[in-house]
Amino acid sequence: MTRSWPDAEDLLLLLAGSTSSRTIVRDGGILFASAARPHAHLLQGRVYPTPLDQAAALLHAILVWRPLDMWNASLAWTAADVRLERSGFVLSMPAKERMALTDALTSGEVDSVEELALRLSPYLEMAD
């Protein structure tokens, strides 16, 4: 991965390292759309302007759109972490909070990228 965001092929590499070897891509189009979402532009501007917004968009897309047959959460968190690390940030969110937020996203309790970014923001730190 040489860009600041993972593309669909990068997500496949992350998939190999972060999920069960039996996990398969359920829908390649959704995987592609999930990867493209963080760098979307509309009317000459970025839809998700900050690295945190972009990581939240990627996390939200993978968790809610479910491109894999299983282990979407593992790929989603790994991809969001990579996106932030490429911009010089680290998400220091404990596993328990990540699991609770994953449940909130998959249940629809958290249903927007903006709200997700807000919930992630207290855990965002500059990388060393």
Secondary structure, 3 states (H helix, E strand, C coil): CCCCCCCHHHHHHHHHHHCCCCCCECCHHHHHHHHHHHHCEECCEECCCCHHHHHHHHHHHHHHHCCECCCHHHHHHHHHHHHHHCCCEEECCCHHHHHHHHHHHHHCCCCCHHHHHHHHHHHEEECC
